[in-house]
Amino acid sequence: MLSVSLLCLLLHTIHTLQGMTHRECHHYLKPSINQDGDLILGGFFPLYYPETETEKTKCVKEKKWLWKNYQYVLAFRFAIQEINKDPQLLPNLTLGFKFFNAFASEQYTLLSLVYWLAGMNLAFPNYSCHKQGRHVAIIAGTTSALSIEFGTLLELYKTPQLTYGPFDPMLNDKDQFPSLYQMATSDSSLGHGMISLLLHFGWMWVALFVSDDMKGEQFLQYFEAQMLKKSVCVAFRVKLPVTKKLYGDSDLTFMSSIRASSANVHILYGDVRGLIIVDISVRSFLTMGKVWILTSKWDLVMSETNHMLHSLHGGFSFSPHKEEIPGLKHFVKMANPSHYPEDFYFSKLWLFHLDCSLAGSFCGRIGTCSRNTSLEFLPGHIDLLTISDSSYLVYNAVYTVAHVLHKIHTILPDMSKIVTVITISDPKPKKGRTPCCTTFNLKIQFTNSAGEDVSFHETRNHMVHYYIQNVVNFPSGLRLLIKIGEFSSKNPHEQSLLINEEMIEWPVAFKVTPRSVCSQSCGPGFRKMSQEGRPICCYTCVLCPEREIANQTDAKQCMQCSDDEYPNQERNRCLPKLVTFLAFEESLGMALACMALCFSVLTAAVLWVFVKHRDTPIVKANNRTLSYILLITLLLCFLCSLLFLGRPNTATCLLQQIAFGLVFTVALSTVLAKTITVILAFKVTKPGRTMRRLLVSGVYNSVIPICSLIQLALCGIWLGTYPPFIELDTHSELDHIILVCNKGSATAFYCVLGYLGSLALVSFTVAFLARNLPDTFNEAKFLTFSMLVFCSVWVTFLPVYHSIKGKVMVAVEVFSILASSAGLLGCIFFPKCYVILIRPEKNTLKGLKKKASSKGF
């Protein structure tokens, strides 16, 4: 169906031209430029395009000349000239050519192709009238559209077409275009190079502009997948409409996205028209100041449009690696119209831009050129001396055809057979038909004069080298592409990017390297936290937790310091922890030690008072032996608190809890014995009673050893199963490692503590029941109050002890020991010391009898 439609278009074009005079049509459809030879190559190059059209009676009002593209013609001529001079390549055969103007989607371009096929300037499809040479192949196709249009027609004649435009996967379909060959390599590695460039500058927030066609959709899917792997995000995407007109009406609604977006980097993948749409739109809306990365063929953009892309100043272009062709620049410099008098394109270029004519031409109506006049002096926006990518491919395409023809010629010397092989051979010979000994098969490899290997093997697309060029526009209109780096892709896993940042010219809006991020970078000490419903590049910065750090910018996770390290205040590095403990030298340890010593001295003083006044009634009345035991025990309680202070060692860790448990057991059992003594003393009111016998027998004295033996057994089990040990506490304090005594078995510890609590509760209960007994010889009230203080201290201790850690925990335990011991000392013995020292008159037998009589005894 496509071929039929194409032929209908050709017939329509022929019918249209029949209504024109020969002169009118000749004004538009210039004849081909020919050079005779045994084998003729066709060249189709975009040299001009119509700008405005009038009514049907006129072909064109004005043309738009694309003088930069004449470099294709010069590379085409130079390659053919070299081949014809080479005795080793196509000996005894010469290459000739015919080249035409060609522009995609123009019906006259297809008509020129029919002329080339027919061999004359009359359009007769399927009719050949070649008078000189054999037409073997054409070189065409700066754009995919032109290649498809040509390929559809050329496949009818099995005529090979070599394209020098950008690589297009659609043209690689051998089922649809078996005779079409692309000189450009696949740009599959281009995406890797662009992403490497983005990562090099830290550009994680970019906008994508792609052509709204299948090729653009394929690139979009591939590139977004690669971006996702590298955590690069798409700010927005724009699909540029595909149009046949260079300067036409376009949908510019995407401009609102450019103005609203914070993305400073834009990637453009599209054809020439899409690039021009973007450029005009950006300049019209005054939104310049973005870094553009171009994936389209830059030289095609400039050469096919004469358009100076001012808004893309400071952008980047990826150009395939190419070697310099020896002699080509010299050839261009020396070329002048006298060498090619039949080439009116060259004459027009020379006249328009050098403002002179060669001696003897143009009837002397214009100045004669000096001897050193050459194409070297063309305006900067034309610059035919800087060989473009496409010109390099044109050169390689001519040599490729020559090498294939040479290979066929070595097998089939007869010229007619060569033509048969090239134009008639079927890709798949029919059954029963013997194919020719070889076909036009471009799976060939050779080294061009620049020293670069040219081949059509599949592996050539896996080893790509790109030049990265910086786009620089000067106010004078001069445009330069300055090489600032390279990218090579040996294989998908080995890629290298080299950039010389000092040579880069950024857009005028940036004084330094621009940034393109959705969110500002999170500095060291912070981590990124994604925002719900937004791309991964959009995040908030969260300070690392207390014990974690982030030592790099934009950290995804914070790292935890080791147990012997802690984060600094900025939380960007770990510092070594200092080993510490509740030392005597520090203020808290010194205060507790002083309290323990003061209470110890005070207890010793009370003991001295009781010993000195041991024969007084008040000392005797309360069982002075139990008082001595209690005072000595309290003295040990105060002193045992010192075991919790200072640098822990194995001995102190074992003694801390054991001494604490035993001395407090003796103290509490002594208080219990004193309470029992009081009860027995006041219950003995009649002789012969059982209470009297118990009191006389001293049964209360057995309370102390029995209670102490039980506690001793518990402590023995504790030491025998899971004793206390030294431990490094790395978690209680952020910046210190605390050297503490681990209690070992928590169950044993709470059994010891629970047993002390039981003794305290029993002592409190018994004393509480005896509180109302006559108090002349009774200390039950004092015992009750002392046990109330003791129980209050340790009941308060338990929740506080479990809510704190480290040195404070040790300090709380020491304070509880001192407070409970001080409570026993103060409540039981201070009232007696008051009587002994301050009111000695009450500490006599006469005074006690007087007090007893006053109470009715």
URQUIJO-V994192 format. One record per helix or strand. SS is the DSSP state (alpha for helix, beta for strand). FROM is the first residue (numbers start at 1). TO is the last residue. If there is no record, write none. Layout:
# URQUIJO-V994192
SS_FROM_TO + SS_FROM_TO
This chain:
# URQUIJO-V994192
alpha_2_18 + alpha_22_28 + beta_33_35 + beta_39_45 + beta_48_52 + beta_62_65 + alpha_67_85 + beta_95_101 + alpha_107_118 + beta_134_140 + alpha_144_154 + beta_160_163 + alpha_169_172 + beta_180_182 + alpha_190_201 + beta_205_211 + alpha_214_229 + beta_233_240 + alpha_255_260 + beta_265_269 + alpha_272_284 + beta_291_294 + alpha_298_305 + alpha_310_312 + beta_316_320 + alpha_328_334 + alpha_337_339 + alpha_344_354 + beta_357_357 + alpha_362_364 + beta_368_368 + alpha_375_377 + alpha_389_411 + alpha_415_424 + beta_445_447 + beta_453_455 + alpha_458_462 + beta_464_473 + beta_479_491 + beta_494_499 + alpha_501_503 + beta_526_530 + beta_539_543 + beta_548_549 + beta_555_555 + beta_559_560 + beta_565_567 + beta_574_576 + beta_578_580 + alpha_587_612 + alpha_617_620 + alpha_624_644 + alpha_650_683 + alpha_690_697 + alpha_699_721 + beta_725_729 + beta_736_742 + alpha_746_769 + alpha_780_803 + alpha_807_838 + alpha_840_842 + alpha_845_854
